[in-house]
Amino acid sequence: MIVMLIIICEVGFWVLLAGGLALRYLAKMPRAGAAVLLMEPLLEVVLLVVTAVDLKNGAEPDWKHGLAAVYIGFTVAFGHRAIKWADARFAHRFAGGPAPVRPPKYGTARAVHEWKVAGRWMLAAGIAMGLLQVAIWYVGGGGEIGSLRMWQQKMLFVIGINAIIAGTYTVFPKRERVG
């Protein structure tokens, strides 16, 4: 049930995004579009509540509960950015808006960009780890929490990988080819 709800939330995110942007730009109803876009966080609230109720009703914590926490963390950290990304492209394509700004390719500007991206990944992993810890406390010492701890370790790996990637752009900045 939890996995199906995660899939529904992901599909729902994109449906609400497309619907909100279509209302905003195609139907020329910006308030209605904004209202639809503001409904997106409700999906994560529903997922969080259903996951908590599932655990409260005695479900043994497993990979599905961990995946729900990870999904919520990543949606919180990246959801707004995804909406802004799609909005810029939709405005450009359908409303005569300016071309979307591309990330810098070289030097310090690229390193700063990579650290911002890494920061978002780290935030997502941190939120997921926090939700996983709350689930561990919620289940208590009597339940099997190994799968939740495993997800926490995976989130530490995500943080480490992103720090390494961003760090390489700082230590070895990409330079523009000359000539």
Secondary structure, 3 states (H helix, E strand, C coil): CHHHHHHHHHHHHHHHHHHHHHHHHHCCCHHHHHHHHHCHHHHHHHHHHHHHHHHHCCCCCCHHHHHHHHHHHHHHHHHHHHHHHHHHHHHHHHHCCCCCCCCCCCHHHHHHHHHHHHHHHHHHHHHHHHHHHHHHHHHCCCCCCHHHHHHHHHHHHHHHHHHHHHHHHHHCCCCCCCC
